[in-house]
Amino acid sequence: MPRREPSPNPNEPQENVAEARPTPRTRTARWTKLLQSAFTLTIDTDQRLSAAIAETGQGPQDIFQHVINQLCDDLAIPQQMHPDDPVNPTARRRTSTWGEGLARVELVVRLDRNTKQRLAAACDKEEISRLELVETALNDYFDELGIPHA
């Protein structure tokens, strides 16, 4: 049978357990201010994204942020959105057959609020879905990098 620890003597001063704990975190994690955004990419685009990550040394989040902001600059979407602007585009019924029948991969990236607002404004301006807009912009960026289709 294991030996029990002696119970502390109530007459002896006890060390403060709270002082023994490490200090709480004072810095907020960066990603907590970012908003999750789910995208579905074709297998080809997903493979090109992997190649772009390897070539540029950036992660998916950095590539998405760059591509969306570059697209919004091209569409003359304001660089700084108003805090009350929506982060999701106006819901619209699918009118095209874009991407139908293609195998797709789901990817979740975190975007800063301003980028997500700019994406919503771009979708409303172009009147197409954010999935179509982002996948087209990603493929244009991969073409610029010289990354071949799979």
N, C-alpha and C positions, 0 to 999 in steps of 0.2 A: 504494500500500500504506500502511495507517495506521502511524503511528509508534508504536513500543513505548515504554511507560513504562520509565524506567531502574529496574533492580532496586535495592531498598534496600541501603544500605551496612550490613553487619552490625556495623560498629564504632560506628555512630551509635545513640543511644537511640531506641527506637520508642515512639510514643504507645500507650497502652493502649486497645485496641479496645473492651474491655468497658466502660471508663469513658465512651467516646463514645456508647454506646447509651443510649437513654432508660431511666429506671428502670421496672422491671416494675410492672404494675398491682397495687395493694395492696387494692383493693376488689373483692369478688366481684360479678358481675353479678346483679341481683335475680332475674331469671327462672330462674336455675339452681336455685333452691330450690323452684320451682313444678313441678307435675306436669302433663304433657300429658293432655288429655281430649278425645276425639273425640266429636262429636255430629252427628246428622243432623237437619236441620230441614226442614219443608215450605217450599216456595217462598214462601208467604204469610208464614210466621213469619220467614224470612230477610229479606224486604223490610221487615217491621215492625221487625226488629232494626236494619237500616240506618237507618230513620227515627228510631229511638230513639237511635242513635249521633249522628245529626245534631242531634237536639233536646237531648240531655243533655250532649253534648261528651265523653262517656265512651267508652272503647273496648269491644270485645266482652268482654274479660277482666273489666273492672270491672262490666259489666252482669251477666254470668253469676255472678260472685262475690256481687254484691248480691242477685240473685234467689234463688240457692241458699240463702244465709244467711237471707234473709227467710222462705223456705219452711220451712227447718229450725227457725227460731224459732217459727213458727206450729204446727209439729208437736211442739214441746217437746223437740227434740233438743238435748242439752247444747251450750252455746256453745264449750266447750273439750273436745276429744276426747282420749282417752288416746293417747299416741304409738304404742302397739301395736295400736290399732284398725285394722281393714282399710280400705283406700282403694277397694276395689271391692266392690259389693254381691254378695250370694249369687247365684250363677248360677241362673236359673230358666227353665223352658220357657215360651215365649210362649203365653199362654192367651187373649188377646184379638185382635181384628182391627184394633187401633189403628194408624192410619197406613198401612194396606195400600193399595196402588194409587196413592198420592200421590207426585208427583215430589219428590225430596228433594235437599238441598244438604249436603255434608259441611263441617263447621267444626271446627277444632282450637283450643281455648283452653287456657291454662295456669292451673291453679288451685292455691292454696296447699294444703298437705297437710291442714290442719284442715278446710277447706271440702270437699275431696274425701271425707274421712272422714265428715263430716256428711251429704253426699249419699248415701253408701253406707248409712248408718244409716237415713236417710229412706226409701230404696228398700226396705230390709228391713222397715221398720215398715209401709209402705203396700202391700208385696208387689206392686210394679209395676216396670217397667224404668226405668232412669235416663233414657233418651231420652224416654219418655212423661212422666215426672215433670217433667223440666226444660222440655220444650216447653210443657206445660200452665202451669207457673209463669211462663215467659217471656210467654205470651199474656195471663195475668192481669195481669202488670206493664205490658204494652203497653196493655191496657184502662185501667188506672189513669192512664197518661200521656195517654190519649185518642188514641192512634195507631190510625187505622182499618185494617180489613182491606183487603188489596189487591183 
